[in-house]
Amino acid sequence: MSISITQPTHTNLWPDELKILSVDNDQESLNLIRQSLEPAGFRVLRTTKAEEGLDLALHEKPDMLLLDIYLSDLDGLELLRRIRRHPKLAQIPAIIISARAGNTDQIRILQLSECDQDNIAAYIGKPFAPDILLNTVKAVLVAYKEVLLDKNRAHTRPWEVAPVSVPPSHSTPTKAAEISQ
């Protein structure tokens, strides 16, 4: 007798709810991000402080980062560098969301986008429309599908149990045999 547990079928590309960490100095922007993404099934972790964002990234291991450039306690691009120093977080896709990306910041973003270590997947200017944010997040997730699937494969899933074989000589008694005993 062979028992195997198979993965349940889902309409989602990933079997679990995806976590998105958003670090922004503006609480209203964080609320709009949450309102834009949570109805689509994403779990949004939010903070206005860079150090708190780093702690959340280390403990929650999000699937994506949404970062403002200008934060009260640290530059968002520096926060990205600090997060990416950790091997388990090095490949997380990042989207920059900012209202104040001047020429100097845009040059820095382009330079970081060309560097494998600090790759920035997309840039969204503020103010933004919720559907633009959602579509950009989805597009980036599809582009980073292999990275995210590898990350999810690294964690043990209950449905990834190896098949169990019972030798024929020790087969399980039938219900009738159990009742008669």
Secondary structure in CASP SS format (residue, H / E / C, confidence):
PFRMAT SS
TARGET T0000
AUTHOR 0000-0000-0000
METHOD secondary structure of the structure
MODEL  1
M C 1.00
S E 1.00
I E 1.00
S C 1.00
I C 1.00
T C 1.00
Q C 1.00
P C 1.00
T C 1.00
H C 1.00
T C 1.00
N C 1.00
L C 1.00
W C 1.00
P C 1.00
D C 1.00
E C 1.00
L C 1.00
K E 1.00
I E 1.00
L E 1.00
S E 1.00
V E 1.00
D C 1.00
N C 1.00
D C 1.00
Q H 1.00
E H 1.00
S H 1.00
L H 1.00
N H 1.00
L H 1.00
I H 1.00
R H 1.00
Q H 1.00
S H 1.00
L H 1.00
E H 1.00
P H 1.00
A H 1.00
G C 1.00
F C 1.00
R E 1.00
V E 1.00
L E 1.00
R E 1.00
T E 1.00
T C 1.00
K C 1.00
A H 1.00
E H 1.00
E H 1.00
G H 1.00
L H 1.00
D H 1.00
L H 1.00
A H 1.00
L H 1.00
H H 1.00
E H 1.00
K C 1.00
P C 1.00
D C 1.00
M E 1.00
L E 1.00
L E 1.00
L E 1.00
D C 1.00
I C 1.00
Y E 1.00
L C 1.00
S C 1.00
D C 1.00
L C 1.00
D E 1.00
G H 1.00
L H 1.00
E H 1.00
L H 1.00
L H 1.00
R H 1.00
R H 1.00
I H 1.00
R H 1.00
R C 1.00
H C 1.00
P H 1.00
K H 1.00
L H 1.00
A C 1.00
Q C 1.00
I C 1.00
P C 1.00
A E 1.00
I E 1.00
I E 1.00
I E 1.00
S E 1.00
A C 1.00
R C 1.00
A C 1.00
G C 1.00
N H 1.00
T H 1.00
D H 1.00
Q H 1.00
I H 1.00
R H 1.00
I H 1.00
L H 1.00
Q H 1.00
L H 1.00
S H 1.00
E H 1.00
C C 1.00
D C 1.00
Q C 1.00
D C 1.00
N C 1.00
I C 1.00
A C 1.00
A E 1.00
Y E 1.00
I E 1.00
G E 1.00
K C 1.00
P C 1.00
F C 1.00
A C 1.00
P H 1.00
D H 1.00
I H 1.00
L H 1.00
L H 1.00
N H 1.00
T H 1.00
V H 1.00
K H 1.00
A H 1.00
V H 1.00
L H 1.00
V H 1.00
A H 1.00
Y C 1.00
K H 1.00
E H 1.00
V H 1.00
L H 1.00
L H 1.00
D H 1.00
K H 1.00
N H 1.00
R H 1.00
A C 1.00
H C 1.00
T C 1.00
R C 1.00
P C 1.00
W C 1.00
E C 1.00
V C 1.00
A C 1.00
P C 1.00
V E 1.00
S E 1.00
V C 1.00
P C 1.00
P H 1.00
S H 1.00
H H 1.00
S C 1.00
T C 1.00
P C 1.00
T C 1.00
K H 1.00
A H 1.00
A H 1.00
E H 1.00
I H 1.00
S H 1.00
Q C 1.00
END
